[in-house]
C-alpha cells in the first residue's frame, strides 16, 4: 500500500508526458498570406512548424487558398522543382522578416493543373518577390516558357495569425502532477498517524 501514491504519481507523469509529446508534435503557426500584380490575385492560409531555423525561417507544412479563382490544391514537395521551372527547387520557407521568402521560395499547385513558384529575388536591383507561373503543357527547363507561362514581380505579404501556447499547457500538467503527488503523500502520512 505504501507504493500506491508513488505508482499513481509515476503513472500521471507518464500520461502527461505522452499527452504533451503528442500536443507538441501537432503545434503549428498559422499565417494569412496574399500577393498581387496586374492580372494576378492570390491569397490564403499557410501552416508552418512552430520552431524557426537559425536564419528565422519556418518550414511551411500546408497551404490553402486561391489564385485567380482557382483553388490551391497542395504544397509542392520541398527540394523539388515545380514543372516548367527546373532546376530550381523550392524550400517552402517563410520568415517574419521583410524578406519573407527565400530565393528558392514556395511552390504550390492549383485545381486547373497549374503550378506556381513564389520567391524573393534578393539578387536583383531592386530586390523583390516574383511569381513563376507554369501551365500545361510543361516544357522542361526555366528558359522554355510556354505561351501561358510567366515570371512577374508581385507584392507579397504574410501575417502571423496564431502562436501555439506550449508553456501554459506544460505548466498546467506539471502543477497537476505535483498536486496529485503531494495529495497522496499527505494522505499516506495521515494514514500512518492513525495507527
C-alpha positions in Angstrom: 0.0 0.0 0.0 2.9 2.4 0.6 3.9 2.3 -3.1 0.4 3.2 -4.4 1.0 7.0 -4.3 4.4 6.6 -5.9 2.9 4.4 -8.6 0.0 6.8 -9.1 2.4 9.8 -9.4 4.6 7.9 -11.9 1.5 6.9 -14.0 0.2 10.5 -14.0 3.6 11.9 -15.1 3.9 9.3 -17.8 0.4 10.0 -19.2 1.2 13.8 -19.0 4.4 13.2 -21.0 2.6 11.2 -23.6 -0.1 13.9 -24.0 2.4 16.7 -24.2 4.5 14.8 -26.6 1.6 14.4 -29.0 0.5 18.1 -28.4 3.9 19.5 -29.3 4.1 17.4 -32.5 0.9 18.9 -33.7 1.7 22.5 -32.9 1.9 24.9 -35.8 2.0 28.5 -36.7 -0.7 30.0 -39.0 -0.1 32.8 -41.5 -2.6 34.6 -43.7 -0.9 35.4 -47.0 -1.6 37.3 -50.2 0.1 38.6 -53.3 -1.0 40.5 -56.3 0.1 42.1 -59.5 -1.8 43.3 -62.6 -3.9 40.3 -63.6 -2.9 38.2 -60.5 -4.7 37.9 -57.2 -3.8 35.1 -54.7 -4.5 34.7 -51.0 -5.0 32.0 -48.3 -3.5 30.4 -45.3 -0.1 28.8 -44.6 0.7 26.4 -41.8 4.3 26.1 -40.6 6.3 24.2 -38.0 6.4 26.2 -34.8 10.2 26.5 -34.5 12.3 28.7 -36.8 15.7 27.7 -38.2 18.9 29.6 -37.4 18.0 32.3 -40.0 14.5 32.8 -38.7 12.6 30.8 -41.4 9.7 28.4 -40.6 9.1 25.3 -42.7 5.7 25.5 -44.5 3.8 22.3 -44.0 0.4 23.1 -45.6 -1.2 25.8 -47.8 -4.7 26.6 -48.8 -6.3 29.4 -50.7 -6.9 30.6 -54.3 -5.0 32.1 -57.2 -7.2 33.9 -59.8 -10.2 31.9 -58.7 -8.5 28.5 -58.9 -8.3 26.6 -55.6 -4.8 25.8 -54.4 -4.6 22.0 -54.2 -1.4 21.5 -52.4 2.1 22.5 -51.4 4.8 21.4 -53.8 7.3 19.0 -52.1 10.3 20.6 -50.6 13.5 20.0 -52.5 11.8 19.6 -55.9 11.2 21.9 -58.8 7.7 22.9 -60.0 7.1 21.7 -63.5 8.4 24.2 -66.1 10.9 25.8 -63.6 13.6 23.1 -63.5 16.2 23.0 -62.0 15.1 25.5 -59.3 14.0 23.6 -56.2 11.6 25.1 -53.6 12.4 25.1 -50.0 9.0 26.1 -48.7 10.3 28.5 -46.0 8.8 31.7 -44.7 10.0 34.3 -42.2 8.5 37.2 -40.2 11.2 39.5 -41.7 10.5 41.9 -44.5 12.1 39.4 -47.0 9.6 36.7 -46.0 10.5 34.2 -48.7 13.9 32.8 -49.8 15.5 32.8 -53.3 14.1 29.2 -53.6 10.6 30.1 -52.3 7.5 28.1 -52.0 5.7 26.0 -54.6 2.0 25.0 -55.0 -0.4 23.5 -57.5 -3.9 24.7 -58.4 -7.1 23.0 -59.4 -6.5 24.0 -63.1 -3.4 21.8 -63.2 -1.1 24.8 -63.0 2.0 25.3 -60.8 3.4 28.4 -59.0 6.9 29.1 -57.6 6.8 32.2 -55.4 10.2 33.5 -54.3 12.2 36.5 -53.2 14.9 37.7 -55.7 17.5 39.4 -53.5 19.9 39.2 -56.4 18.0 41.8 -58.4 18.3 45.5 -58.1 15.9 46.4 -56.6 15.1 43.1 -54.9 11.5 41.8 -54.8 9.1 39.0 -54.8 8.3 37.1 -58.0 5.8 34.6 -59.2 6.8 31.9 -61.7 3.5 30.5 -63.2 3.6 27.3 -65.2 0.7 25.9 -67.2 0.4 22.7 -69.2 1.9 21.5 -71.4 5.1 21.7 -69.3 8.4 22.1 -71.1 11.4 21.1 -69.0 13.7 24.0 -68.1 13.1 27.5 -66.9 14.1 29.1 -70.2 11.4 27.2 -72.1 8.3 29.2 -71.1 5.1 28.3 -72.9 2.6 30.8 -74.1 0.6 30.7 -70.7 3.8 30.8 -68.5 5.1 33.9 -66.8 7.6 35.3 -64.4 6.3 38.5 -62.9 7.1 40.8 -59.9 4.4 40.6 -57.2 3.6 42.3 -54.0 3.6 39.6 -51.3 2.8 39.7 -47.6 2.2 37.1 -44.9 1.0 37.9 -41.4 1.2 35.6 -38.4 -2.3 35.0 -37.0 -1.8 32.3 -34.3 1.0 31.2 -32.0 0.8 27.9 -30.0 0.8 28.2 -26.2 3.0 25.2 -25.2 4.3 26.7 -22.0 0.9 27.2 -20.4 -0.1 23.6 -21.2 3.2 22.3 -19.8 2.9 24.4 -16.6 -0.7 23.2 -16.1 0.2 19.5 -16.4 3.3 19.9 -14.3 1.3 21.6 -11.5 -1.4 19.0 -11.7 1.1 16.1 -11.4 2.8 17.8 -8.4 -0.5 18.5 -6.8 -1.7 14.8 -7.1 1.7 13.5 -5.8 1.5 16.0 -2.8 -2.1 14.9 -2.0 -1.1 11.2 -1.9 2.0 12.0 0.2 -0.2 13.9 2.8 -2.8 11.1 2.7 -0.1 8.5 3.4 1.2 10.5 6.4 -2.3 10.9 7.7 -3.0 7.2 7.4 0.3 6.3 9.2 -0.5 8.7 12.2 -3.8 6.9 12.7 -2.1 3.6 13.6 
